[in-house]
Amino acid sequence: MTLKNETYDKLKWIAQIALPAAATLYAALAGIWGLPHGTEITGTISAVDVFLGALLGISTKNYNGKEGGTES
C-alpha cells in the first residue's frame, strides 16, 4: 500500500497529536463532569491510535527500505 506524502502527514498528525489529545480531553472531562463511559471511550480512542501508529510505522519502514534509507 502506498500513501501520498500529504495523506501520510495528515494520518501521522492524527496519530501523534489529535487522538491522544482527544482521549486525554475526554478522560479529564468524564472525570470532572461525570460523562458516560470514560474508560471505554478513552480506551477505544487509544486502541485506534496504537493501531494507526503501527500501520504508519510499517509504512515508514517499507518506504525507507524501498528508498534505500537507513533506520533511526
All heavy atoms as a GROMACS GRO file, in nm:
protein
  531
    1MET      N    1   0.084  -0.117   0.000
    1MET     CA    2   0.000   0.000   0.000
    1MET      C    3   0.089   0.124   0.000
    1MET      O    4   0.184   0.133   0.075
    1MET     CB    5  -0.088   0.000   0.126
    1MET     CG    6  -0.178   0.117   0.135
    1MET     SD    7  -0.297   0.099   0.268
    1MET     CE    8  -0.235   0.221   0.381
    2THR      N    9   0.056   0.218  -0.087
    2THR     CA   10   0.134   0.341  -0.098
    2THR      C   11   0.046   0.460  -0.062
    2THR      O   12  -0.066   0.472  -0.108
    2THR     CB   13   0.187   0.358  -0.242
    2THR    OG1   14   0.262   0.242  -0.278
    2THR    CG2   15   0.275   0.480  -0.252
    3LEU      N   16   0.099   0.546   0.023
    3LEU     CA   17   0.027   0.666   0.062
    3LEU      C   18   0.097   0.787   0.000
    3LEU      O   19   0.219   0.792  -0.008
    3LEU     CB   20   0.029   0.683   0.214
    3LEU     CG   21  -0.041   0.579   0.299
    3LEU    CD1   22  -0.015   0.606   0.446
    3LEU    CD2   23  -0.189   0.579   0.271
    4LYS      N   24   0.017   0.886  -0.039
    4LYS     CA   25   0.075   1.013  -0.081
    4LYS      C   26   0.135   1.079   0.042
    4LYS      O   27   0.089   1.057   0.154
    4LYS     CB   28  -0.033   1.103  -0.141
    4LYS     CG   29  -0.089   1.052  -0.270
    4LYS     CD   30  -0.193   1.148  -0.324
    4LYS     CE   31  -0.252   1.096  -0.452
    4LYS     NZ   32  -0.354   1.184  -0.508
    5ASN      N   33   0.236   1.161   0.022
    5ASN     CA   34   0.302   1.229   0.134
    5ASN      C   35   0.202   1.310   0.217
    5ASN      O   36   0.207   1.310   0.340
    5ASN     CB   37   0.414   1.319   0.086
    5ASN     CG   38   0.536   1.241   0.042
    5ASN    OD1   39   0.552   1.125   0.078
    5ASN    ND2   40   0.621   1.303  -0.037
    6GLU      N   41   0.110   1.379   0.151
    6GLU     CA   42   0.012   1.461   0.222
    6GLU      C   43  -0.079   1.374   0.309
    6GLU      O   44  -0.108   1.408   0.424
    6GLU     CB   45  -0.072   1.540   0.122
    6GLU     CG   46  -0.171   1.633   0.187
    6GLU     CD   47  -0.250   1.714   0.085
    6GLU    OE1   48  -0.205   1.730  -0.029
    6GLU    OE2   49  -0.358   1.761   0.123
    7THR      N   50  -0.121   1.260   0.256
    7THR     CA   51  -0.206   1.168   0.332
    7THR      C   52  -0.131   1.113   0.451
    7THR      O   53  -0.183   1.109   0.564
    7THR     CB   54  -0.254   1.053   0.242
    7THR    OG1   55  -0.324   1.108   0.130
    7THR    CG2   56  -0.345   0.958   0.317
    8TYR      N   57  -0.007   1.073   0.430
    8TYR     CA   58   0.076   1.020   0.538
    8TYR      C   59   0.094   1.125   0.648
    8TYR      O   60   0.079   1.095   0.766
    8TYR     CB   61   0.213   0.977   0.484
    8TYR     CG   62   0.309   0.934   0.591
    8TYR    CD1   63   0.306   0.804   0.642
    8TYR    CD2   64   0.401   1.024   0.645
    8TYR    CE1   65   0.392   0.765   0.743
    8TYR    CE2   66   0.488   0.985   0.745
    8TYR     CZ   67   0.484   0.857   0.793
    8TYR     OH   68   0.569   0.818   0.893
    9ASP      N   69   0.125   1.249   0.607
    9ASP     CA   70   0.146   1.355   0.706
    9ASP      C   71   0.020   1.381   0.788
    9ASP      O   72   0.028   1.404   0.909
    9ASP     CB   73   0.192   1.484   0.637
    9ASP     CG   74   0.333   1.474   0.581
    9ASP    OD1   75   0.408   1.383   0.624
    9ASP    OD2   76   0.368   1.555   0.494
   10LYS      N   77  -0.096   1.380   0.725
   10LYS     CA   78  -0.222   1.401   0.797
   10LYS      C   79  -0.249   1.287   0.895
   10LYS      O   80  -0.288   1.311   1.009
   10LYS     CB   81  -0.339   1.416   0.699
   10LYS     CG   82  -0.340   1.549   0.628
   10LYS     CD   83  -0.456   1.560   0.532
   10LYS     CE   84  -0.450   1.691   0.456
   10LYS     NZ   85  -0.558   1.705   0.359
   11LEU      N   86  -0.230   1.164   0.849
   11LEU     CA   87  -0.252   1.050   0.937
   11LEU      C   88  -0.154   1.050   1.054
   11LEU      O   89  -0.189   1.016   1.167
   11LEU     CB   90  -0.241   0.919   0.859
   11LEU     CG   91  -0.355   0.889   0.762
   11LEU    CD1   92  -0.323   0.766   0.678
   11LEU    CD2   93  -0.486   0.870   0.837
   12LYS      N   94  -0.030   1.089   1.026
   12LYS     CA   95   0.070   1.096   1.132
   12LYS      C   96   0.031   1.200   1.237
   12LYS      O   97   0.042   1.177   1.357
   12LYS     CB   98   0.207   1.129   1.072
   12LYS     CG   99   0.320   1.124   1.172
   12LYS     CD  100   0.454   1.146   1.104
   12LYS     CE  101   0.565   1.150   1.204
   12LYS     NZ  102   0.694   1.180   1.142
   13TRP      N  103  -0.020   1.316   1.191
   13TRP     CA  104  -0.065   1.420   1.284
   13TRP      C  105  -0.183   1.369   1.368
   13TRP      O  106  -0.188   1.392   1.487
   13TRP     CB  107  -0.105   1.547   1.206
   13TRP     CG  108  -0.147   1.657   1.297
   13TRP    CD1  109  -0.065   1.748   1.358
   13TRP    CD2  110  -0.280   1.686   1.340
   13TRP    NE1  111  -0.142   1.832   1.436
   13TRP    CE2  112  -0.274   1.797   1.427
   13TRP    CE3  113  -0.405   1.630   1.314
   13TRP    CZ2  114  -0.387   1.852   1.487
   13TRP    CZ3  115  -0.516   1.685   1.374
   13TRP    CH2  116  -0.506   1.795   1.459
   14ILE      N  117  -0.273   1.298   1.303
   14ILE     CA  118  -0.388   1.242   1.375
   14ILE      C  119  -0.340   1.145   1.482
   14ILE      O  120  -0.386   1.148   1.597
   14ILE     CB  121  -0.486   1.174   1.278
   14ILE    CG1  122  -0.559   1.280   1.194
   14ILE    CG2  123  -0.586   1.086   1.352
   14ILE    CD1  124  -0.636   1.224   1.076
   15ALA      N  125  -0.244   1.058   1.445
   15ALA     CA  126  -0.195   0.956   1.539
   15ALA      C  127  -0.111   1.016   1.652
   15ALA      O  128  -0.118   0.969   1.766
   15ALA     CB  129  -0.114   0.851   1.464
   16GLN      N  130  -0.033   1.118   1.622
   16GLN     CA  131   0.058   1.172   1.722
   16GLN      C  132  -0.001   1.285   1.806
   16GLN      O  133   0.041   1.304   1.920
   16GLN     CB  134   0.187   1.222   1.656
   16GLN     CG  135   0.273   1.110   1.602
   16GLN     CD  136   0.403   1.163   1.546
   16GLN    OE1  137   0.412   1.276   1.499
   16GLN    NE2  138   0.505   1.079   1.550
   17ILE      N  139  -0.096   1.358   1.750
   17ILE     CA  140  -0.148   1.476   1.819
   17ILE      C  141  -0.298   1.463   1.851
   17ILE      O  142  -0.339   1.471   1.967
   17ILE     CB  143  -0.125   1.604   1.735
   17ILE    CG1  144   0.022   1.620   1.695
   17ILE    CG2  145  -0.179   1.727   1.808
   17ILE    CD1  146   0.119   1.638   1.809
   18ALA      N  147  -0.379   1.445   1.748
   18ALA     CA  148  -0.524   1.456   1.764
   18ALA      C  149  -0.584   1.346   1.852
   18ALA      O  150  -0.660   1.377   1.945
   18ALA     CB  151  -0.592   1.456   1.627
   19LEU      N  152  -0.554   1.221   1.824
   19LEU     CA  153  -0.615   1.112   1.902
   19LEU      C  154  -0.569   1.111   2.048
   19LEU      O  155  -0.654   1.099   2.137
   19LEU     CB  156  -0.592   0.977   1.834
   19LEU     CG  157  -0.671   0.956   1.704
   19LEU    CD1  158  -0.634   0.822   1.640
   19LEU    CD2  159  -0.820   0.964   1.729
   20PRO      N  160  -0.440   1.125   2.076
   20PRO     CA  161  -0.401   1.130   2.218
   20PRO      C  162  -0.464   1.250   2.290
   20PRO      O  163  -0.506   1.239   2.406
   20PRO     CB  164  -0.249   1.141   2.215
   20PRO     CG  165  -0.209   1.083   2.085
   20PRO     CD  166  -0.321   1.117   1.990
   21ALA      N  167  -0.472   1.364   2.221
   21ALA     CA  168  -0.534   1.482   2.283
   21ALA      C  169  -0.683   1.459   2.309
   21ALA      O  170  -0.735   1.495   2.415
   21ALA     CB  171  -0.514   1.605   2.194
   22ALA      N  172  -0.751   1.396   2.214
   22ALA     CA  173  -0.894   1.369   2.230
   22ALA      C  174  -0.918   1.272   2.345
   22ALA      O  175  -1.011   1.291   2.426
   22ALA     CB  176  -0.952   1.313   2.100
   23ALA      N  177  -0.835   1.169   2.355
   23ALA     CA  178  -0.850   1.072   2.464
   23ALA      C  179  -0.827   1.138   2.599
   23ALA      O  180  -0.903   1.116   2.694
   23ALA     CB  181  -0.754   0.955   2.444
   24THR      N  182  -0.724   1.220   2.608
   24THR     CA  183  -0.694   1.289   2.733
   24THR      C  184  -0.806   1.386   2.770
   24THR      O  185  -0.848   1.394   2.886
   24THR     CB  186  -0.560   1.364   2.721
   24THR    OG1  187  -0.458   1.268   2.690
   24THR    CG2  188  -0.525   1.436   2.850
   25LEU      N  189  -0.854   1.460   2.672
   25LEU     CA  190  -0.963   1.555   2.697
   25LEU      C  191  -1.087   1.483   2.747
   25LEU      O  192  -1.146   1.525   2.848
   25LEU     CB  193  -0.995   1.633   2.569
   25LEU     CG  194  -1.114   1.730   2.579
   25LEU    CD1  195  -1.084   1.840   2.680
   25LEU    CD2  196  -1.147   1.786   2.442
   26TYR      N  197  -1.126   1.375   2.681
   26TYR     CA  198  -1.246   1.305   2.724
   26TYR      C  199  -1.228   1.244   2.862
   26TYR      O  200  -1.319   1.248   2.944
   26TYR     CB  201  -1.291   1.198   2.624
   26TYR     CG  202  -1.433   1.154   2.654
   26TYR    CD1  203  -1.540   1.226   2.606
   26TYR    CD2  204  -1.458   1.044   2.736
   26TYR    CE1  205  -1.671   1.190   2.637
   26TYR    CE2  206  -1.588   1.006   2.768
   26TYR     CZ  207  -1.694   1.080   2.718
   26TYR     OH  208  -1.822   1.044   2.750
   27ALA      N  209  -1.111   1.188   2.888
   27ALA     CA  210  -1.086   1.130   3.020
   27ALA      C  211  -1.098   1.236   3.129
   27ALA      O  212  -1.160   1.212   3.233
   27ALA     CB  213  -0.948   1.064   3.024
   28ALA      N  214  -1.041   1.353   3.103
   28ALA     CA  215  -1.048   1.460   3.202
   28ALA      C  216  -1.191   1.508   3.221
   28ALA      O  217  -1.239   1.523   3.335
   28ALA     CB  218  -0.957   1.575   3.160
   29LEU      N  219  -1.260   1.533   3.111
   29LEU     CA  220  -1.397   1.583   3.121
   29LEU      C  221  -1.493   1.480   3.180
   29LEU      O  222  -1.584   1.515   3.255
   29LEU     CB  223  -1.448   1.629   2.984
   29LEU     CG  224  -1.376   1.751   2.925
   29LEU    CD1  225  -1.431   1.783   2.788
   29LEU    CD2  226  -1.384   1.870   3.018
   30ALA      N  227  -1.470   1.354   3.149
   30ALA     CA  228  -1.554   1.248   3.206
   30ALA      C  229  -1.539   1.245   3.358
   30ALA      O  230  -1.638   1.228   3.430
   30ALA     CB  231  -1.519   1.112   3.145
   31GLY      N  232  -1.416   1.264   3.406
   31GLY     CA  233  -1.393   1.266   3.550
   31GLY      C  234  -1.453   1.389   3.617
   31GLY      O  235  -1.509   1.380   3.725
   32ILE      N  236  -1.439   1.502   3.551
   32ILE     CA  237  -1.489   1.628   3.609
   32ILE      C  238  -1.641   1.636   3.603
   32ILE      O  239  -1.707   1.671   3.701
   32ILE     CB  240  -1.427   1.748   3.537
   32ILE    CG1  241  -1.276   1.753   3.562
   32ILE    CG2  242  -1.493   1.879   3.580
   32ILE    CD1  243  -1.201   1.848   3.472
   33TRP      N  244  -1.699   1.605   3.489
   33TRP     CA  245  -1.842   1.626   3.465
   33TRP      C  246  -1.925   1.498   3.473
   33TRP      O  247  -2.046   1.503   3.452
   33TRP     CB  248  -1.862   1.690   3.327
   33TRP     CG  249  -1.806   1.828   3.322
   33TRP    CD1  250  -1.687   1.867   3.268
   33TRP    CD2  251  -1.864   1.946   3.377
   33TRP    NE1  252  -1.668   2.001   3.285
   33TRP    CE2  253  -1.776   2.053   3.351
   33TRP    CE3  254  -1.982   1.972   3.445
   33TRP    CZ2  255  -1.802   2.183   3.391
   33TRP    CZ3  256  -2.009   2.103   3.484
   33TRP    CH2  257  -1.920   2.206   3.458
   34GLY      N  258  -1.862   1.387   3.496
   34GLY     CA  259  -1.936   1.261   3.506
   34GLY      C  260  -1.991   1.214   3.372
   34GLY      O  261  -2.099   1.155   3.367
   35LEU      N  262  -1.918   1.241   3.264
   35LEU     CA  263  -1.962   1.195   3.132
   35LEU      C  264  -1.959   1.043   3.127
   35LEU      O  265  -1.876   0.979   3.194
   35LEU     CB  266  -1.874   1.254   3.023
   35LEU     CG  267  -1.873   1.407   3.012
   35LEU    CD1  268  -1.774   1.453   2.907
   35LEU    CD2  269  -2.012   1.460   2.983
   36PRO      N  270  -2.046   0.983   3.047
   36PRO     CA  271  -2.057   0.837   3.048
   36PRO      C  272  -1.940   0.766   2.980
   36PRO      O  273  -1.878   0.820   2.888
   36PRO     CB  274  -2.186   0.812   2.970
   36PRO     CG  275  -2.199   0.930   2.879
   36PRO     CD  276  -2.142   1.046   2.957
   37HIS      N  277  -1.913   0.646   3.026
   37HIS     CA  278  -1.819   0.552   2.962
   37HIS      C  279  -1.680   0.609   2.940
   37HIS      O  280  -1.618   0.586   2.836
   37HIS     CB  281  -1.877   0.500   2.830
   37HIS     CG  282  -2.016   0.447   2.843
   37HIS    ND1  283  -2.044   0.330   2.911
   37HIS    CD2  284  -2.134   0.495   2.797
   37HIS    CE1  285  -2.175   0.308   2.906
   37HIS    NE2  286  -2.232   0.408   2.838
   38GLY      N  287  -1.628   0.682   3.038
   38GLY     CA  288  -1.496   0.742   3.023
   38GLY      C  289  -1.387   0.642   2.991
   38GLY      O  290  -1.308   0.663   2.900
   39THR      N  291  -1.384   0.534   3.065
   39THR     CA  292  -1.280   0.432   3.043
   39THR      C  293  -1.295   0.366   2.907
   39THR      O  294  -1.196   0.347   2.834
   39THR     CB  295  -1.286   0.324   3.153
   39THR    OG1  296  -1.269   0.389   3.280
   39THR    CG2  297  -1.180   0.219   3.134
   40GLU      N  298  -1.417   0.334   2.870
   40GLU     CA  299  -1.442   0.265   2.742
   40GLU      C  300  -1.408   0.355   2.623
   40GLU      O  301  -1.345   0.310   2.526
   40GLU     CB  302  -1.588   0.221   2.732
   40GLU     CG  303  -1.626   0.112   2.830
   40GLU     CD  304  -1.666   0.163   2.968
   40GLU    OE1  305  -1.651   0.285   2.997
   40GLU    OE2  306  -1.712   0.082   3.048
   41ILE      N  307  -1.447   0.481   2.631
   41ILE     CA  308  -1.422   0.572   2.519
   41ILE      C  309  -1.274   0.603   2.506
   41ILE      O  310  -1.217   0.596   2.396
   41ILE     CB  311  -1.507   0.699   2.534
   41ILE    CG1  312  -1.654   0.664   2.512
   41ILE    CG2  313  -1.461   0.808   2.435
   41ILE    CD1  314  -1.751   0.775   2.540
   42THR      N  315  -1.208   0.636   2.617
   42THR     CA  316  -1.065   0.666   2.608
   42THR      C  317  -0.985   0.542   2.569
   42THR      O  318  -0.888   0.552   2.495
   42THR     CB  319  -1.012   0.726   2.738
   42THR    OG1  320  -1.039   0.638   2.847
   42THR    CG2  321  -1.073   0.861   2.765
   43GLY      N  322  -1.026   0.426   2.617
   43GLY     CA  323  -0.960   0.302   2.577
   43GLY      C  324  -0.975   0.273   2.429
   43GLY      O  325  -0.880   0.229   2.362
   44THR      N  326  -1.094   0.300   2.376
   44THR     CA  327  -1.117   0.279   2.233
   44THR      C  328  -1.035   0.375   2.149
   44THR      O  329  -0.972   0.334   2.050
   44THR     CB  330  -1.267   0.296   2.201
   44THR    OG1  331  -1.342   0.200   2.276
   44THR    CG2  332  -1.295   0.278   2.053
   45ILE      N  333  -1.033   0.503   2.187
   45ILE     CA  334  -0.952   0.600   2.114
   45ILE      C  335  -0.805   0.560   2.117
   45ILE      O  336  -0.735   0.564   2.015
   45ILE     CB  337  -0.971   0.742   2.171
   45ILE    CG1  338  -1.113   0.792   2.147
   45ILE    CG2  339  -0.870   0.840   2.108
   45ILE    CD1  340  -1.147   0.921   2.219
   46SER      N  341  -0.758   0.517   2.232
   46SER     CA  342  -0.618   0.476   2.246
   46SER      C  343  -0.586   0.353   2.163
   46SER      O  344  -0.479   0.345   2.101
   46SER     CB  345  -0.584   0.451   2.393
   46SER     OG  346  -0.599   0.569   2.466
   47ALA      N  347  -0.678   0.258   2.158
   47ALA     CA  348  -0.656   0.137   2.078
   47ALA      C  349  -0.649   0.171   1.929
   47ALA      O  350  -0.563   0.120   1.856
   47ALA     CB  351  -0.767   0.035   2.105
   48VAL      N  352  -0.739   0.258   1.884
   48VAL     CA  353  -0.736   0.301   1.744
   48VAL      C  354  -0.605   0.374   1.715
   48VAL      O  355  -0.542   0.354   1.610
   48VAL     CB  356  -0.858   0.391   1.712
   48VAL    CG1  357  -0.844   0.458   1.576
   48VAL    CG2  358  -0.986   0.310   1.718
   49ASP      N  359  -0.560   0.456   1.808
   49ASP     CA  360  -0.436   0.530   1.791
   49ASP      C  361  -0.315   0.437   1.780
   49ASP      O  362  -0.229   0.455   1.694
   49ASP     CB  363  -0.417   0.627   1.907
   49ASP     CG  364  -0.300   0.720   1.887
   49ASP    OD1  365  -0.277   0.763   1.772
   49ASP    OD2  366  -0.233   0.752   1.987
   50VAL      N  367  -0.308   0.338   1.865
   50VAL     CA  368  -0.197   0.242   1.860
   50VAL      C  369  -0.199   0.166   1.727
   50VAL      O  370  -0.094   0.147   1.664
   50VAL     CB  371  -0.202   0.144   1.979
   50VAL    CG1  372  -0.104   0.030   1.961
   50VAL    CG2  373  -0.174   0.218   2.109
   51PHE      N  374  -0.318   0.126   1.683
   51PHE     CA  375  -0.330   0.055   1.556
   51PHE      C  376  -0.283   0.144   1.441
   51PHE      O  377  -0.204   0.100   1.356
   51PHE     CB  378  -0.476   0.012   1.535
   51PHE     CG  379  -0.500  -0.061   1.407
   51PHE    CD1  380  -0.455  -0.192   1.390
   51PHE    CD2  381  -0.566   0.000   1.302
   51PHE    CE1  382  -0.477  -0.259   1.272
   51PHE    CE2  383  -0.589  -0.068   1.183
   51PHE     CZ  384  -0.544  -0.198   1.168
   52LEU      N  385  -0.328   0.269   1.437
   52LEU     CA  386  -0.287   0.361   1.332
   52LEU      C  387  -0.136   0.386   1.337
   52LEU      O  388  -0.069   0.387   1.234
   52LEU     CB  389  -0.363   0.493   1.346
   52LEU     CG  390  -0.333   0.602   1.244
   52LEU    CD1  391  -0.360   0.553   1.102
   52LEU    CD2  392  -0.416   0.725   1.273
   53GLY      N  393  -0.083   0.402   1.457
   53GLY     CA  394   0.061   0.421   1.471
   53GLY      C  395   0.141   0.302   1.420
   53GLY      O  396   0.245   0.318   1.357
   54ALA      N  397   0.091   0.181   1.446
   54ALA     CA  398   0.159   0.061   1.397
   54ALA      C  399   0.158   0.056   1.245
   54ALA      O  400   0.260   0.026   1.182
   54ALA     CB  401   0.094  -0.064   1.455
   55LEU      N  402   0.044   0.088   1.185
   55LEU     CA  403   0.035   0.088   1.039
   55LEU      C  404   0.127   0.193   0.978
   55LEU      O  405   0.194   0.168   0.877
   55LEU     CB  406  -0.109   0.113   0.994
   55LEU     CG  407  -0.210   0.004   1.025
   55LEU    CD1  408  -0.348   0.044   0.974
   55LEU    CD2  409  -0.168  -0.129   0.964
   56LEU      N  410   0.132   0.311   1.039
   56LEU     CA  411   0.221   0.415   0.989
   56LEU      C  412   0.368   0.376   1.007
   56LEU      O  413   0.451   0.406   0.922
   56LEU     CB  414   0.192   0.548   1.058
   56LEU     CG  415   0.060   0.613   1.019
   56LEU    CD1  416   0.030   0.731   1.110
   56LEU    CD2  417   0.061   0.657   0.874
   57GLY      N  418   0.398   0.309   1.117
   57GLY     CA  419   0.535   0.261   1.138
   57GLY      C  420   0.576   0.159   1.033
   57GLY      O  421   0.688   0.164   0.981
   58ILE      N  422   0.486   0.070   1.000
   58ILE     CA  423   0.514  -0.030   0.896
   58ILE      C  424   0.531   0.040   0.762
   58ILE      O  425   0.623   0.008   0.685
   58ILE     CB  426   0.400  -0.135   0.890
   58ILE    CG1  427   0.403  -0.221   1.015
   58ILE    CG2  428   0.412  -0.221   0.764
   58ILE    CD1  429   0.280  -0.308   1.032
   59SER      N  430   0.444   0.137   0.734
   59SER     CA  431   0.453   0.212   0.609
   59SER      C  432   0.587   0.284   0.598
   59SER      O  433   0.652   0.282   0.494
   59SER     CB  434   0.338   0.313   0.601
   59SER     OG  435   0.350   0.393   0.486
   60THR      N  436   0.631   0.345   0.708
   60THR     CA  437   0.759   0.415   0.709
   60THR      C  438   0.874   0.319   0.685
   60THR      O  439   0.964   0.347   0.605
   60THR     CB  440   0.780   0.487   0.844
   60THR    OG1  441   0.674   0.581   0.861
   60THR    CG2  442   0.913   0.558   0.851
   61LYS      N  443   0.869   0.206   0.752
   61LYS     CA  444   0.978   0.108   0.735
   61LYS      C  445   0.982   0.057   0.591
   61LYS      O  446   1.090   0.046   0.532
   61LYS     CB  447   0.959  -0.008   0.832
   61LYS     CG  448   1.071  -0.108   0.825
   61LYS     CD  449   1.063  -0.210   0.934
   61LYS     CE  450   1.174  -0.309   0.912
   61LYS     NZ  451   1.232  -0.358   1.033
   62ASN      N  452   0.866   0.028   0.534
   62ASN     CA  453   0.862  -0.019   0.395
   62ASN      C  454   0.912   0.088   0.300
   62ASN      O  455   0.987   0.060   0.207
   62ASN     CB  456   0.720  -0.061   0.357
   62ASN     CG  457   0.679  -0.190   0.423
   62ASN    OD1  458   0.762  -0.269   0.468
   62ASN    ND2  459   0.550  -0.211   0.432
   63TYR      N  460   0.873   0.213   0.321
   63TYR     CA  461   0.917   0.323   0.236
   63TYR      C  462   1.067   0.340   0.244
   63TYR      O  463   1.135   0.352   0.143
   63TYR     CB  464   0.846   0.452   0.275
   63TYR     CG  465   0.889   0.571   0.194
   63TYR    CD1  466   0.836   0.593   0.067
   63TYR    CD2  467   0.982   0.661   0.243
   63TYR    CE1  468   0.874   0.701  -0.009
   63TYR    CE2  469   1.022   0.771   0.168
   63TYR     CZ  470   0.968   0.790   0.043
   63TYR     OH  471   1.008   0.898  -0.033
   64ASN      N  472   1.121   0.342   0.365
   64ASN     CA  473   1.265   0.359   0.382
   64ASN      C  474   1.342   0.242   0.322
   64ASN      O  475   1.451   0.262   0.269
   64ASN     CB  476   1.301   0.376   0.529
   64ASN     CG  477   1.261   0.511   0.583
   64ASN    OD1  478   1.247   0.606   0.508
   64ASN    ND2  479   1.241   0.521   0.712
   65GLY      N  480   1.287   0.123   0.330
   65GLY     CA  481   1.352   0.008   0.272
   65GLY      C  482   1.358   0.015   0.120
   65GLY      O  483   1.458  -0.018   0.058
   66LYS      N  484   1.250   0.062   0.058
   66LYS     CA  485   1.245   0.076  -0.088
   66LYS      C  486   1.333   0.188  -0.138
   66LYS      O  487   1.388   0.182  -0.247
   66LYS     CB  488   1.100   0.101  -0.134
   66LYS     CG  489   1.013  -0.018  -0.118
   66LYS     CD  490   0.872   0.014  -0.161
   66LYS     CE  491   0.780  -0.105  -0.134
   66LYS     NZ  492   0.640  -0.075  -0.162
   67GLU      N  493   1.346   0.294  -0.058
   67GLU     CA  494   1.422   0.411  -0.098
   67GLU      C  495   1.570   0.398  -0.061
   67GLU      O  496   1.648   0.487  -0.089
   67GLU     CB  497   1.365   0.538  -0.033
   67GLU     CG  498   1.224   0.566  -0.078
   67GLU     CD  499   1.216   0.597  -0.228
   67GLU    OE1  500   1.302   0.671  -0.278
   67GLU    OE2  501   1.123   0.546  -0.293
   68GLY      N  502   1.605   0.292   0.010
   68GLY     CA  503   1.744   0.273   0.050
   68GLY      C  504   1.784   0.357   0.168
   68GLY      O  505   1.901   0.379   0.192
   69GLY      N  506   1.683   0.404   0.243
   69GLY     CA  507   1.710   0.486   0.362
   69GLY      C  508   1.762   0.400   0.476
   69GLY      O  509   1.762   0.278   0.470
   70THR      N  510   1.808   0.467   0.578
   70THR     CA  511   1.858   0.396   0.695
   70THR      C  512   1.757   0.409   0.807
   70THR      O  513   1.682   0.505   0.814
   70THR     CB  514   1.993   0.452   0.742
   70THR    OG1  515   1.976   0.590   0.773
   70THR    CG2  516   2.098   0.433   0.634
   71GLU      N  517   1.757   0.312   0.895
   71GLU     CA  518   1.668   0.317   1.011
   71GLU      C  519   1.731   0.401   1.118
   71GLU      O  520   1.850   0.405   1.135
   71GLU     CB  521   1.643   0.175   1.064
   71GLU     CG  522   1.566   0.089   0.967
   71GLU     CD  523   1.535  -0.047   1.025
   71GLU    OE1  524   1.522  -0.057   1.148
   71GLU    OE2  525   1.526  -0.142   0.948
   72SER      N  526   1.646   0.472   1.193
   72SER     CA  527   1.696   0.555   1.302
   72SER      C  528   1.702   0.476   1.429
   72SER      O  529   1.619   0.401   1.460
   72SER     CB  530   1.605   0.675   1.326
   72SER     OG  531   1.573   0.738   1.208
   0.00000   0.00000   0.00000
